[in-house]
């Protein structure tokens, strides 16, 4: 058996710990025959120094409210994080939030790196692995999330801290690389963080001058430090990633900074210690190979034939470092929090609800009910009213728009709402600017920190934030994305602003709750569903143009929204000749067409379909009761791409939808050109009935 005594030389304990991180990463990647060993090799000292000496984190309670957050935005270096979580002895947490006595990542988990159903997937995934604060992989997303976490930290401090009780003062650290810095979302996020002066945020930039394709100079030679100075960041540089003293100074400078976020530029050597692959892009994206592994271990003074070797004293060193320090810091905080609870019990109750993703008592009591109105209102208008009622009842609903709040109707206007500005962090309205992608990533970061966060823009620009929506779905976090101007109903702004394919595209995304309400009261019910939905994100898709508010004494209750699709109006005797289906602003066309068809003796059932995903969750009996297989004459209408409607309309039905991009014109002209109205529904019904 290999022991510490077999080492060819006896480095200091710090170096021993650093090289253990390196060799665990090397061995895991080699065993999997897949992965990125170079970045963990180069960054091991950076990670060790941060976790061992500076990160406020207790491995015995990885969900401690006031812990520092660490985000590995360079997610391809996942073994850097997995090895550290293992060596630091981070405990596992179950789905109910209970801390277990088992490790978050065992040695067996490391040996199963990148294998089926392992807790060590190729890129860190927060819903799978305790200690992973957010899912990273697509570059730039992690640093975008970190801005949201830093916003949440400032907001929590401003709203919960009291004189003598600094309950929230955590910091957010993120390791990023050239890819994160190149990605547009990274630039957006950096600009926003600098503007907001998020002094609790530190990005550690791994300046290794290598990308997957080759030297970074092939595609990237900008002056990153000057760019970040221009963003309003404090910028410091460490010339050698192995220099623990200079790393320590860099972290201390960040912790002493009170007026801006910090960029710590660290010059590293990818594949450090690998004689032939140091600073080589080959070490970035593939295993070293058996011979190179031996040479690297020899360079570290490691037993060349050892595998997954942790020398004596390494576990204890982490226990005496981050373990002891974190336990001490959490212990002091718990004493402070206990006294805080005696003086401010209502605030502690709010924090408990936030942590469990629960809602206060009577949270929907003041939700509006909208009277029947033939003229009605746009669903963006009714959404604004309901969102304000929700936010007033749930004090941790926080968010904003990508510079379209007045148009999206997402301004929180009740007396205590306020704005979140630089050095004024108590407000609920966040002004994201024209930064859709950073907004999406920041909303996810805020949600991961316990807030119920929302972001809003025009539906067409959901394309700019699709990666963030997808990651929210993957992470199973309840971010809310409010999208208005949902169709060619945008009118004169033209096809650049008129969404066509977005509904079909987002409906295809797993674990995404998408609701397109058909009138004001469906909006109210949509918010009730969304507020109670905690296992994934929601997209609320809303109209610019007005639509009738239906008379619910004549039509079915809007509570049917909770089932995704429901019978809005049924044929006499419940045996229709034809079923009409629609979502959103097109429901009104079915209602109007039904009047005409009824007068001609045709029995019509109208089905409102605001959410396909919710409808698919219902049992087969319910779905059959709404869409009986015996009725094959069916017509759907929706001002969007038709993809997907065939599953509900069937082979004998007809789909009225968009088959091209839109056009710039007043709405009435667009409806006529593209064929949307009651008369088109009537004609389609007669066609499917053979009349």
SULCORLIN-V433694 format. One record per helix or strand of 2 or more residues. SS is the DSSP state (helix for helix, strand for strand). FROM is the first residue (numbers start at 1). TO is the last residue. Records with the same first field share a line. If there is no record, write none. Layout:
SS: FROM-TO ; FROM-TO
This chain:
helix: 4-6 ; 13-32 ; 37-54 ; 75-87 ; 107-111 ; 141-160 ; 178-182 ; 184-196 ; 216-218 ; 224-231 ; 244-256 ; 281-285 ; 290-299 ; 314-343 ; 345-355 ; 379-393 ; 405-408 ; 436-448 ; 459-475 ; 488-493 ; 502-507 ; 520-532 ; 558-563 ; 572-574 ; 584-599 ; 612-617 ; 620-626 ; 646-649 ; 667-674 ; 678-688
strand: 69-72 ; 91-93 ; 99-103 ; 172-176 ; 201-207 ; 234-238 ; 262-267 ; 373-378 ; 397-401 ; 419-421 ; 429-431 ; 452-458 ; 480-484 ; 513-515 ; 538-541 ; 546-549 ; 566-569 ; 578-582 ; 604-608 ; 634-641 ; 654-658
